[in-house]
Amino acid sequence: MTDDHTRDTAFGFRRVAEDEKQGLVNEVFAKAAERYDQMNDLMSGGLHRLWKDDFLTMLSPPRGGQPFHVLDVAGGTGDIAFRIVNAGGSGTHVTVADISPEMVAEGRKRCEREGLLSRCDFTVGNAEALAFPDKSFDAYTIAFGIRNVTHIDRALKEAYRVLKPGGRFLCLEFSHVDVPLLDRIYDAYSFTVIPAVGKVVTGDGQPYRYLVESIRTFPDQETFKAMIEDAGFARASYRNLTGGVVAIHSGWRI
């Protein structure tokens, strides 16, 4: 319950004070950091790997030696970052910014195991207030993270600010199913199977329940596209995958 002087926001299906949400989100990911990629397997039935392949194809990092610096936000475990540097040429470098120290720590450990420390940087950072100069990056990516941000509009404006002219914004996010019957199957799977399996695997189903609820409260494809345009991006578009279970949104800084 919030008083008349405190704005509230969605935390799954609950309403919480805006200044409380980030701490609650951090608790979810602190619990899930070591099993985050396994969490994505559970939530998507393994399909997130194919969705990320499509995401990477749309980014298309250059394969030569020309500098290509990507900011991957909310990518703490490094899954997207590693895919980008492995697909790109020697000039491709990824900076990962994630607000969860536990996720960043997990990403650094994995980066060392992958032998990619020279091509990836990891930092704790807030998507709504990035600690990077204007016009610093050739691309900004965020996968399954923007729905956890308290003020999505601020995060989008920060994305625009740190991109160079001609830079691209790409967002992969769970979205709204637009195929009859599939939406009912997806709801049943999301609210029953995912939390139950999550509890068996990790001992705690609550993080999974929050993540499922956060999908349902995230703006639909057209609404989110309009938000991207409002942040200043040109040629905003989206591509639905698996009937709208997820969507890849794109925009360009001009």
ZIHUZI-V920533 format. One record per residue. RES is the residue in three letters. PSI is psi in whole degrees, -180 to 180 (none if undefined). Layout:
RES,PSI + RES,PSI
//
This chain:
MET,134 + THR,153 + ASP,180 + ASP,-17 + HIS,3 + THR,125 + ARG,146 + ASP,169 + THR,169 + ALA,133 + PHE,92 + GLY,-130 + PHE,-5 + ARG,157 + ARG,129 + VAL,161 + ALA,142 + GLU,-39 + ASP,-3 + GLU,-23 + LYS,-47 + GLN,-38 + GLY,-39 + LEU,-41 + VAL,-43 + ASN,-38 + GLU,-41 + VAL,-48 + PHE,-24 + ALA,-40 + LYS,-31 + ALA,-4 + ALA,-49 + GLU,-19 + ARG,23 + TYR,-45 + ASP,-32 + GLN,-36 + MET,-43 + ASN,-37 + ASP,-43 + LEU,-44 + MET,-26 + SER,1 + GLY,27 + GLY,-8 + LEU,-19 + HIS,-27 + ARG,-41 + LEU,-40 + TRP,-40 + LYS,-32 + ASP,-45 + ASP,-41 + PHE,-46 + LEU,-37 + THR,-40 + MET,-37 + LEU,-43 + SER,64 + PRO,140 + PRO,143 + ARG,-6 + GLY,-161 + GLY,3 + GLN,143 + PRO,134 + PHE,104 + HIS,121 + VAL,137 + LEU,116 + ASP,110 + VAL,141 + ALA,31 + GLY,39 + GLY,-41 + THR,-8 + GLY,2 + ASP,-50 + ILE,-43 + ALA,-46 + PHE,-38 + ARG,-41 + ILE,-49 + VAL,-31 + ASN,-29 + ALA,-27 + GLY,176 + GLY,-171 + SER,-19 + GLY,-4 + THR,128 + HIS,141 + VAL,131 + THR,123 + VAL,129 + ALA,121 + ASP,140 + ILE,-13 + SER,115 + PRO,-35 + GLU,-40 + MET,-42 + VAL,-42 + ALA,-42 + GLU,-41 + GLY,-43 + ARG,-42 + LYS,-44 + ARG,-37 + CYS,-41 + GLU,-42 + ARG,-35 + GLU,-10 + GLY,34 + LEU,19 + LEU,-26 + SER,-12 + ARG,0 + CYS,138 + ASP,146 + PHE,132 + THR,147 + VAL,124 + GLY,152 + ASN,126 + ALA,-25 + GLU,-12 + ALA,75 + LEU,139 + ALA,50 + PHE,149 + PRO,162 + ASP,147 + LYS,50 + SER,-23 + PHE,150 + ASP,-24 + ALA,152 + TYR,124 + THR,149 + ILE,124 + ALA,120 + PHE,38 + GLY,-29 + ILE,-23 + ARG,-14 + ASN,-2 + VAL,140 + THR,-47 + HIS,94 + ILE,-37 + ASP,-39 + ARG,-40 + ALA,-39 + LEU,-40 + LYS,-36 + GLU,-38 + ALA,-44 + TYR,-42 + ARG,-43 + VAL,-8 + LEU,144 + LYS,155 + PRO,132 + GLY,-4 + GLY,156 + ARG,138 + PHE,128 + LEU,129 + CYS,124 + LEU,122 + GLU,146 + PHE,141 + SER,-147 + HIS,121 + VAL,134 + ASP,21 + VAL,121 + PRO,144 + LEU,-44 + LEU,-35 + ASP,-37 + ARG,-42 + ILE,-43 + TYR,-42 + ASP,-46 + ALA,-43 + TYR,-44 + SER,-47 + PHE,-12 + THR,-55 + VAL,-48 + ILE,-52 + PRO,-37 + ALA,-47 + VAL,-39 + GLY,-40 + LYS,-39 + VAL,-44 + VAL,-42 + THR,-11 + GLY,1 + ASP,113 + GLY,-11 + GLN,-44 + PRO,-36 + TYR,-38 + ARG,-44 + TYR,-46 + LEU,-38 + VAL,-45 + GLU,-37 + SER,-29 + ILE,-42 + ARG,-24 + THR,-3 + PHE,145 + PRO,149 + ASP,176 + GLN,-47 + GLU,-38 + THR,-43 + PHE,-38 + LYS,-44 + ALA,-37 + MET,-39 + ILE,-42 + GLU,-41 + ASP,-27 + ALA,-8 + GLY,-6 + PHE,145 + ALA,160 + ARG,41 + ALA,137 + SER,170 + TYR,157 + ARG,121 + ASN,142 + LEU,143 + THR,51 + GLY,22 + GLY,4 + VAL,-41 + VAL,164 + ALA,146 + ILE,117 + HIS,142 + SER,148 + GLY,159 + TRP,139 + ARG,127 + ILE,none
//
